[in-house]
Amino acid sequence: MTVIAVTGASGFCGSRVARAAAARGLEVRCLGRRPGPVGRHVPWDATVGPPDLDGVDVVVHCAAAVGDPVPGAAAERTMRAVNVDGTARLLEAAAAGRRVVWVSSASVYAPSTDRRPLAEDHPVRHQLNAYGRTKAAGEALALAAGAVVLRPRAVYGAGDPHLVPRLLARVRRGLLLLPGPDAPLSLTAVENLAGACLLAAEWPPGAYNIADPLPYGRDAVVAAVLRAHGVRARIRHVPLPVAEAAAGAAEALARLRPRSTPPLTRYAVAQLGRPVVLDVTRAQRQGWCARRTLADLYGPVAAAG
C-alpha cells in the first residue's frame, strides 16, 4: 500500500488532501503540530527540524504560514521560517527517492494587467507581500529538488478560514467597496486542488497551475457569496489608482506601529482589482480535470465575459 505523508493536514487544504487520500485507500500520515482528520499523526514543527518520513512513498506539502503582513513584521519572519526554511528541512528528509508535491500559490507571479491567461512561464518576481515572496523562495527550492509544484489561486470551499471571512468583514453599513471595475478571476475549489495533489505525484517535475474550469466575473462571485451568507450589501467600485494609493498609505502607517495590521494592502487590491486568469492546460495534459465549481457551493455564478 502506498504511504502518503500530508503536511499541514490539520489545515483547510491539507485536511482535504488527507481525506481524499484515505478515501482512495492510501495509508495516510498527517505531519504537523496537530493531528489531521484521518490516519496517523506524526508530530512535526517546520521551524525546528526535518520530519520523520520513514516508510513514506509520497509527500504532499500543504503546510504554510499565510497572511499579508507589512515588511519587517514578526509575521514575515515566521513566514520565512515555515515557507522557506521548513521547505528546506522537508526536502532534506525526502531526498531518498520520495516523490514530493509542493503546494505553492499563484501569488508568486509578477503582477500583470493583461487579461490573457497566465501560463507557468509567466515571470515569478516582484511579489507584493511576504507570503508571495516566501512561497516563491520555497517553490524554487522544491523545483531545484525535482518536485512537482502546484500553483492554485484563491482556494475556497466549505470551512474556508481566509477568503470569505475577510470579504464579509469588509462590509460596512450595507456597503462593500471593491477596487476598480469588474475583472475576470481564477479561483480554485479545494476539492480540485486535493485531486490534483494526489495525481501530481506521477507528473513530470515542474510547476502546474490549478484552478476551476473557467474564470469568474469578480462582482458575480462577490454577490453570490454575500447572498449565500444572508448579507445585504451594495457593491460600489473605487477607482483602482485611488485604492492603490489608499493601500500604500495604510501600509506606510502600519510600519510605524509595531504589530499593527493595515486595513488595506496593495496585495489585497491587486487580488481583487486586477484580472488574474490561470492557464491550466499543462495540468490537464497530465489527465487532471477540475470537477468542482463555485456553483456547487453558492449556486449559479456567471463566468467572466
Order of alpha helices (4+ residues) and beta strands (2+ residues): beta-alpha-beta-beta-beta-alpha-alpha-beta-alpha-beta-beta-alpha-beta-beta-beta-alpha-beta-beta-alpha-beta-alpha-alpha-alpha-alpha
